[in-house]
Amino acid sequence: MMKLTTSQIQRLSEKILNQWKKENLITFKSDEKVVLSTINESITAEFKMEDNLDREVMGMIDELQRQHGSEFQRHKMFPILKQKLAKERKIIL
């Protein structure tokens, strides 16, 4: 599940673009709307990548729990596995 709504991502994208313009960090070679759309798409893609990672980790945890039974502590293993997979795949969380 994405952690931000579509409208929150849109507002975040606008704030990023406005900050870049304010600090003269960006020069437009295309329409500003295209740049804003690209920022929005990039943020959305990153959240989707993390969602996919979360689902994969949950699947791994389900399998580990089936193997180890009731002594397995899901809440402790989730962040450990997520960090490990993220590091292996060079995903910044």
C-alpha positions in Angstrom: 0.0 0.0 0.0 1.4 3.4 -0.9 2.2 5.6 2.0 1.0 8.8 0.2 -2.1 9.5 -1.7 -2.0 10.7 -5.3 -2.8 14.2 -4.3 -0.1 14.2 -1.6 2.5 13.1 -4.2 1.3 15.8 -6.5 1.7 18.5 -3.8 5.1 17.1 -2.9 6.2 17.2 -6.6 5.0 20.8 -6.8 6.9 21.8 -3.7 10.1 20.1 -5.0 9.8 21.9 -8.3 9.1 25.3 -6.7 12.0 24.9 -4.4 14.3 24.0 -7.3 13.1 27.1 -9.2 13.4 29.3 -6.1 17.1 28.2 -5.6 17.8 28.4 -9.4 18.7 24.7 -9.4 16.8 24.0 -12.6 16.8 25.4 -16.1 13.8 24.3 -18.2 14.5 22.8 -21.6 10.9 21.6 -21.9 7.6 22.7 -20.5 7.3 23.0 -16.8 4.3 20.7 -16.7 6.4 17.9 -18.3 9.1 18.4 -15.6 6.4 18.3 -12.9 4.9 15.2 -14.4 8.3 13.5 -14.4 8.9 14.3 -10.8 5.5 13.0 -9.9 6.1 9.7 -11.9 9.5 9.3 -10.3 8.1 9.6 -6.7 5.2 7.2 -7.6 7.6 4.7 -9.1 9.8 4.7 -5.9 6.8 4.1 -3.7 5.7 1.3 -5.9 9.1 -0.2 -5.8 9.0 -0.1 -2.0 5.5 -1.6 -2.0 6.8 -4.5 -4.1 9.7 -5.0 -1.7 7.3 -5.1 1.2 5.1 -7.7 -0.4 8.2 -9.8 -1.2 9.4 -9.6 2.4 6.0 -10.6 3.7 6.1 -13.6 1.4 9.5 -14.6 2.8 8.3 -14.1 6.3 5.3 -16.3 5.7 7.5 -19.0 4.4 9.9 -18.7 7.4 7.0 -18.8 9.8 5.7 -22.0 8.1 9.2 -23.5 8.6 9.7 -22.4 12.2 6.2 -22.3 13.6 5.1 -20.3 16.6 8.6 -19.3 17.8 9.0 -17.1 14.8 8.7 -13.4 15.5 7.4 -11.6 12.4 7.6 -8.1 13.8 11.3 -8.5 14.4 12.2 -10.1 11.1 10.3 -7.7 8.8 12.7 -4.7 9.1 15.8 -6.9 9.1 14.8 -8.7 5.9 13.6 -5.5 4.2 16.9 -3.7 4.9 18.9 -6.7 3.7 16.9 -7.0 0.4 17.0 -3.2 -0.1 20.7 -3.2 0.3 21.2 -6.1 -2.0 19.1 -4.4 -4.7 20.5 -1.0 -4.0 17.1 0.5 -3.1 17.2 3.5 -0.9 14.4 3.5 1.7 
